[in-house]
């Protein structure tokens, strides 16, 4: 079965769309572009005019939000509940203090030392959110950051939209390595390159897995890194300290029913450190964990690289 591919850059990362219905690729791509543009407009924290930025600026007041932002907030709160707070959307202030206060391309240069102090983030329980009325109340001083779940959610939404637009067959959408599928897969399953750097091309050398459906996500401390005063920092924040994590795993890849669920688990595993292995086993999620020294651990029925596993 022929699989068609198109790629471009958006949301500060690489976007790849694959379709088994070659004639539907253009329509699928248009649908993905629309989802990505909506996501950028609604919950980018780097746009002052985004709905998320306006919500953060309205902390202390009840604010009614649009359907997409409500869905993104609901996903972030669900992630916090499922991980006992290891993935927490109230890290907004902490990640800015760590130096991630602009689009990643703008913070690559070392802008001098930072004074970082360990301080637990406010916690997701501080958010008053009513899904039915789509109202949110953030306490003063609390900033939401949806980076731990927003891109994976976007991948799931984009895959659903792409399949509807294509009309038949199957589609795969990758947003910076957060991968979602929908519809009928190609013979043998979707072949997915497992890479620490989401910027590599899908046909690059490396470990390949095959999945019939669902999502795959990789969380890593090796790519979105920057230096301040010669100290290396990264974007995965430990809510217990408000600082970049310092655990043993540099990269975790998880396969799950959705890209969002895979990303929730992979991010939580980085934060949990050594406890992640037992936690992932209890969740019965296939995972690949890479330690800082390169040692690799496989958890559960890791997808067969030669075809769909039973």
N, C-alpha and C positions, 0 to 999 in steps of 0.2 A: 504494500500500500504506500503510495506516495504521500509524503508529508511536506507541506510548504511552510516556509519560515520568512518572517519579516522582523526587523529589529530597529530600534531607535533609542535615543536618550530622553529620559524624563524623570522628574522627582529626584534629580541628582544621581540617577543610576541607569542601568541598562534595562530596556524593556524588550522582551522577545515574545512573539506570538507565533504559534504553530497550529496548523489546521490540516486534518486529513481530507477535507473537502477543499481541494485546490481552488475551485471556482468561488468558494465562499471566503477565502482568506482576506480579500480586500474589505468585505463587509465586516468580518470579525475584527480586523485591525481598526477600522473606524469606530466600532463599538468600544474597543479597549481604550483608544485615545480619548473618547468621551468620558469614560470612567476615570481615567488618570487625571484629566483636566478638572473634573468635578472634585476629586480628592484633594488636588493641589489648592483649589479655591476654598474648599471647606475646612480642611484640618491641617494645612501646612503651618508649622510654628515659625517658619521663616518669612512669612508674608504678613505684614501688618494689617492687610485688609482681609485676611482669612477669617472665617467665622470662628475658628478656635481662638485666634488672637483677640478677637472682640470679646469672646466669652471670658478669657483670662483677664482682660482689662476690666470686666464687669464683676470681678470677685467681690462678694459681699452683697450682691443683689440677685434676686431670682431672674433667670434669663430663659426665654423660650428659644429653642434651637431647631434647626431644620431636620428633616428626616435622615439625611446622610450622617450628620454629626451625631444625632441621637443614636444611630446604629453603631457608630464608631465608639461612642462613650459606653454604650451597653456592652460591646465586645471587650473593651478595656477593663471594665468592672468585673465581667465574667472571668477574665484572665486572672485578675487579682484574687478572686474567690477560689478559683481552681488551684492556684499556686500558693495559697496562704500568704499572699502579699509579696512573693518573690518577684512577680511582675506587677508593678504598681504605676498607675498613670500620674501620680502626684509628684513625679521626679522632675517636673519642669524647671523649678528653681535650681535644683541640685545640678542638673546637667548644664545649665547655663553657667553656674559657678565653676564647673570643671572646664570651661572654655569652649563648649559646643554651643556658641551663642549666635551662630550665623550659618548660612549654607556651607556645607563641608568644604567646598572648593575655596572658601574664603578664610578658613582657619588652619590651612596646612602649614603656613609659615609660623615659626616660633615667635610669639609676640611677648616673650618675657615670662618670668616666673609667676606662679599663682600661690596664694596661701589657702590651702584646703584644710578644712576641719571636719572631722566625722560628726555627722548629725543626722539622725533618723528623719526620713521624709515624713510629711504630714500623715500620709496613709489614705488609702482609697475609701475607707469608711467615713472620712470627713466630707465626702461628696454626697450631696442630696440630689438624687436624680429620679425623676418620675417619667417612666417610659411612655405612659399613656398620654400625658399632657406635654411631653417633650420639654420639661422644665428642668433647669439645673441651678443649683446654688453652690458656689464654691466659697469656702471661707476666705476671708481676706488673707492675702499672702500665699495662697495656694495657686499653683500653675499646673495645668494639665499638659502632659506630653504624651501623644499617642504613638510615638515611634516604635514601641515594643509590639504593637498589634496592628497599627494602621495600614502598613504596607501589605501585610499578609491578608488583611481583610479586603483591601483593594484588589489583590490578586484573585481572591475568590469571587468578588463581585464582577471583575473584568472577565473571568472565564465563563461565568453564567451569561453575561451579556454577549460575549463573543459567540458562544454556541447558538444563542437565539438568533443572532444576526447571520451566522453562517448557514443556518437552516437544517443542517444534517452533519453527520460525521462526528468528529471529536476535535477538541481544541486544548491547547496547553498555553498558559500565560505565565511568564516569569518576570517578576518585578524585582530586580536586584537579587536574584537567587531565591526569592520567595515564589514557589511554584504551585499553581492550581491547575487542575484539569477538569474537563466536563465533556460529557458525551461518550461516544464509542472510541476506545483507544485504537491505535494502529496494531497490526498483528504483532504479538509478543510483548505489547505494552509500550508505554512511553519510556524512551531511553533518556536518562537524566544524568548529567555530569555532576558529581559531588565535588565541589571546589570551595576552598576557603575564600577565594577572591571572586566575588560575583561579576567582576568586570571581564573575566575570561570568556572567550567565545564558546558556545554550546558544544562545538565539535573539537575542542581542545583535548589534549591528552590528559588522562586522569582516571579515577575510579568512576565507573558508570553503573547505575542501577536501572532496573526496569520495574515500573509500577503500572498497574492496570487502571487506577483511578485515585482520586483523593488529592492530597497535597504533600509537598515536601518543603521544609524550610531549614535554613542554616543560619545559626547565630554565631558570630565570631568577634573576638577582640583584636583580630590581626589587620583588619582593613580600615575601618573608620577610627583611625588613630591620629593623634596630633601630639605635639610637644610644646610644653610651656616651661621655659627655663631649663631645658634639657631633660625634663621629666616626661616620659611617655604616658599618655592618657588615652582612654577609649570611651565609647559611647554607652556601654552597658553598665548601668548604675545599680549598686546594691542598695535597696531601700532601707536596710538596717543602718547603713553608715552615710548614705548620700554621696558616696564616692565610687569611682570606677571599681569594678570587681577585681579581686586579686586571687581568684581561685586557680585550681590546677588545670582547668580546661580552657584552651584557646578557641576551640571550635566545636560546636555540637550540631549535628544534622538529625532531623526527626522526620519520619513519615507518619501521616495520620489521615483521618477521613477528610479533613479540610486543611488548606494552607494555614488558616488562622490557628487551628488546634496544634498543628505542627510547630508553628512559630512560638506559641505560648509555651510549649514544652521545651523547645530548644533554648529560648531565652532564660526560662526558669532554671534549666540545668546549668547554664553558665553561672548564674547567681548562686545556686545551691552548692556548687563545688563538689567535694567528695560525696556528699549525700545524694547527688543527682543520680548515681547509678541505681541505688535501691529505689529511689522515687520513680524513675522511668520504668523500672521493672514492675513496680506496683501498678503503674498506669498501663502496662502492657503495650507500650509504644516502641516500635523498632527505632533504634538510634545508633548513631556513630559518634563517638566522643574522641577528640584529639587532645592529648595533654600538651602542655607547654613544651615538653621535650620531644614531641612527635609521636609518642606512644598512642596507639589507637585501640579503643575498646568498642566492641559491637554488642548491642543490647537487643534481645528479642529476635524475631524472625526478620533479619535485615534483608531487604529485597534482593533477589537473585540477579546478578549482573548479566546473566545469559538468557534471561526470559522471566516471565511472570512466575513467581513462587506460588506453591500451593496455598 
